Amino acid sequence: MALDVDVLAPGPELACLSNQRASGYLSFVAPSEPGDVLVNVATSDPRSNAAFGLRAPCGGELASACVGPLDRAASSVWARYTDLTPGQTYFVQAATTAAGGQLTARWLRVPAATPTTVTGNVTCDAAATIPPTGGIFTGSTDNATAVASPFCATAMTGCAGSRGVLYRLDLTERRRVVARLDGTGFDALLAVLQGDVCPGRNIRDQVACNDDWYSTDSQVDVTLAAGRYWIHAGGCGAMQSGAYQLDVAVLAP
């Protein structure tokens, strides 16, 4: 659903979005079937930021943490919800710093994902496999030795020598992949590379590699053809490491 920004008022302040100019409410009913819900809010102005909060009921207290760029820039933000009450109506407060254009919000039901702890995936031979439906994975990059060369891990960005863990994703058809890497106490870097041979080669699309999206956490949102892909989940630079959570959603394009 899309809202015209120029007819919206600012609305209640969201902690993760400064200089908010417009805010609107949209509702959805949590599905009764098993599964998680993905929520996405985006602004049509790529130079502006987007954020949202989940509320129940309308106008009530936030039912989840604010999702947004905080001190960075992000025009499209995603969050997975694993414990919504079936049949409950939830309200998305979508907000933006844009002065015009459109603010969109959508929600999708995806297979339920339970966090899985992964260890040892520090080399190509030990890369962990992501199921075709995606999932949530936790671990640590403290002992990672794999050094990838995604195009956003450069001396210019301060992320050269990124050490990370490796995941393999095989797609049998064209799919949209939304991945989010949350680091604990370190500056996270996330990249999707392609090719039959690990660690793959860069995808010439800037959304396939990211250092900062949600403050120091990272997000990649990219539509991919059928093939083999490698996800490098690491830090911005050789000294950045720690515990992480990687959330990968595989959606229709």
N, C-alpha and C positions, 0 to 999 in steps of 0.2 A: 504494500500500500504506500502511496506517495502523498506527501503534503507540500503545499506551496509555502515556502519559507516566509515570503513577504506578508502573509496574513497571520503569522503566528506571533504570540507574545513570548517573552523570555521564559516564564514558568519558574517553578522552584529551582533553586541552585543545585547543581550536581557537583560533588566534590572533585570529580576527576576532569572537569571541563571548566577552564577559566574563560572569561569574556564571552559567556553564553549570550547569544542574541535571539534565539528562537527555540521554542519547545512545543511538542505536541504529544497527545496521548493516543495510543492504539491498543486494542485489546485482542486477546486470543484465549481459547479454552484449552487447558492442558489435556492431551489425548488420554483416553482410557486404555488404549493399547500399550503394551510394554515398549519402552524406548525412551530416549532422551530428547530434549528440545534444544535446537540451535536458534539463537536470536541474532539477527544482523541489523544494524542501523548504519546508514550511509548518507552522505551529502553529495549532491551532484557537482559541487564546487570542489575540485581536488586541492585547492589551496586552503580550504577550511577544514575544521575538525568536527568530528561527530562523537557522541557519547549517548549512553542510555542507562536508565535504572529500571528495575523490575519492581512493580508495586502491586499489592493486593490488599484491599480493594482499591479502586481508582482514587488517587489523591492521598492514599494512606502512606504508611512508612515503607521505605525501601525493603523489598523482600530479598534483596541480594546486594552485593557490593556494586558500586558504580563501575561501569565498563567504559573506559575511554583512555585518551592519550596522556592524561595528567600533565606532565611537563614536556611532552613531545608533540608530534603532529600525526594525525591519523584521520583520514576521511571516511573510513569504513571499519567498523569494529564488530567483533563476534564474541559470543559467549555460549558455552554449553551448560544446560541445566539438567541435572540427573535426578532430582528429588522433588519435582513439582507434584502437587496433589492432583490426581486424575479428576477431570471434570471441573476443576477450579478455574475461574476466570482471572487472568492476570493482565495487568496494564503496563505497557511499555511507555515510559516517558523518554521520548527521543528528543535529543537536543543537538544544536550545532552553533558554531561561531559564524556561519555564513550569513550574508546579508540578503541573499536571494537564491534562486534556484529551487531545488526540491530536496526534501528530507524523506528518505524511504525507510521502512521497517518491514521485516519479514521474519517468519518463524517456520522451521522445518522439523519434522520428526525424523530422527535417525536411530539406528540400532543402539541399544543400551551399551554403555562402555564402563567397565570396572577397571580402575587403575591397576596396571600390571607392572611389577618391579622387574627391571631388566638390568643385568650385570654382564660385564665381559665384552660388550659390543664396541670395543675400542680399535678394532682392525677390520679391514674389508672381509677377511675370512670369517670373522665372528659377527658380522652385521646382523642385527635382529630383523625379523620379518614382520611387517605390518599387514594384518588381514585386509582383504579387499574392501571391507566396510569401515576401516579405520580403527581407532581405539585411543586409549589413554595410557601413557607409559611414564614410569618414574625411575629415577636412578641418580647417578652422580657422574660428573665429568672430571672429578679430581684426578683420576688415574688415566685419563684419556691421552693417547699418544697419536691418534689419527689427526693429521694436519691436512685440511682441505684447502682449496684455493677458490672459494666462491667469489664472484666479482665484487661483492660488497665488503670482503675482508681484505682491505688494502691498507697501506701506510697512510693514505689520505684520510680514511675513515677512522684510523687508529685501531683497526681490528686485524691487522696482519698477523699471521701465525696462529689463527684460531684453532684451538684444540677442541675436539668434540667426539661424541659417540655417533655411531652410524646405524641407520635403518634402511631396509630395502622395501620398496613398494612396487608391486607389479600390477599394472592396469591392463585389463583385457579389452577395454573400450574407452572412449573419450570421457574424462571425468573432471570435475572441479574439485580441487584439493584445498581445504582450508586447514592450516596447521598453526598452532600457537605454542610457543616455548616460554615457560615461566621459570626463571632462575631464582634460587634462594641466595641472596647476598652476592650475586655477580651479574655482570652485564652480558645478557644472552645474545647469541647470534644464531640464526636459523637459515638454512639454505636447502633448496631442492635442486638436485643435479640429475642429468639423464644419461643413459647409456648402459650397454650390457656389462661393461667392465667397471667395477668399483674403483675410485669414488665417483665416477661419472664426469660429465663435462657441464659447463655452465649453460643454463637456459637463457637466451638473450631476451629476457623480460625482467624488468626491474622488480616485479612483485615476487620473483622466485628467490630472492635473497634479502634478508632484512636484519638490521642490528637493533634499532629502537622503534617500537610501535606503541606499546603501553609502557611509557617511561623506559626502563631498561629491559623490558621483556619484548619478545619478537613475534611477528605474525607474517605468514606467507599465504596468499590467496591467489591461486593460479589454476587455469584450465589446461589440462594436459591430454595429449593424444595417447592412444594405447602404447604401452612399452614399459621398460624398466627404469625405475627412478631410485635415487639414493638421497636420504635426508641426513644432513649434517646438523646435529644439535650440539652447539658448543658455546664458546665465549667470545667476546669481542677482544681478541688478542690472546697471546699465549698464557698470560697470568690470570685470566678470568675463568674461574671454574667453580663448581659446587653442585648441590642437589638441584634437580630440575623436575618439571612435569611437562611432557610433550603430549598435546591433544591433537589428533589428526582426524578430520572428518572428510569422508569421500562422498561427494554429492553428484547428482545429475548436472551436466554443464548448463 
